[in-house]
Amino acid sequence: MTALAHGQGGPADFFVCDIFDAAPKTDMGGMEHPMFSLSTRPDRTIRQYARGDTTITVTPSVRGRATIHDKDILIYCISQLMAALNAGRTIARKLTLTAHDLLIATRRDTGGDSYTRLCEAFERLAGTRITTNITTGDQETTSGFGLIEAWEIMRKSRGGRMVSVTVTLSEWLFRAVQSKSVLTLSRDYFTLRKPLERRIYEIARKHCGQQRIWRASVTTLHDKAGSDAPLRVFRAAIRKMIATNGLPDYALEEETGDIICITRKGMSADQAGLAPLKPATMDAARAAAPGWDVYALESEWRGFWATSGRPALRSADAAFLGWLKGRITR
């Protein structure tokens, strides 16, 4: 099945989510900033965040702010759109999806209550309003929008379950997809049930892009996570996460000075033994491999370099881009 379009040669009116096993992806703006609630109770507090030149105001509806578990819907939509974009298909910000497929992809139960909870998640996503000047696709605008613009149930079975729904993404989020300002998530992300675990994983995924290790103070992590817990409670939760070591791809360690060290699992010190690649190199990699996760490719290349005996390189950047050409061909 392909994306459906009406008219002669015009853009698609809507996109059909029909790609099985699409790699989970999310937008980088949403990973960097704490837009989603970590609370299991309705959060109706207006939140304001500022980091550098970026400001964000999150205004919930009477049903509460969208939660980090509600974000699964956006991850599913972004994953479907990116897989289609990489396959050369036409995409649109209005998507038709099957509720059952969404629940399976995000590893949720498909019982009757799950459909009710999914309906509530749609309402919180549509009701949560964002005002921000975050740049997406090399364009900075200050605007207000819902996390999704609209949603509707297309039809119901006799049992009352939603079978098919349409979701219209905000222009801001759709622009992030079009510009490929996204990162790939571990499929095990959906197995993380605690909201804080999901948020810390997002932060780790965002900041361990070009490096094996990233360090941050507990205070900085507390701020980035958007946690309402007192700092001492937050610190205790991080220590519990360190003890259980349950995050996909990343390990946490506490260091002197109230510092948390986040290390990429499976990336040895040898793999990280080269200097970070230049931003221009990563931009060239994105142009050469559109839709690919360039940081994952970089990690793969570092592994190749390490297993090849760590040869001396005149230019790590040139070596990476040369390797990338062959990798794309293979």
PyMOL commands that set and color helices and strands:
alter all, ss='L'
color gray80, all
select helices_A, chain A and resi 28-32+71-86+99-105+112-127+171-178+187-191+195-207+218-225+231-244+279-288+294-307+316-329
alter helices_A, ss='H'
color red, helices_A
select strands_A, chain A and resi 15-16+25-27+47-51+54-59+94-98+129-132+135-136+139-140+143-146+148-156+162-169+182-184+213-217+250-255+259-264
alter strands_A, ss='S'
color yellow, strands_A
deselect
rebuild
show_as cartoon
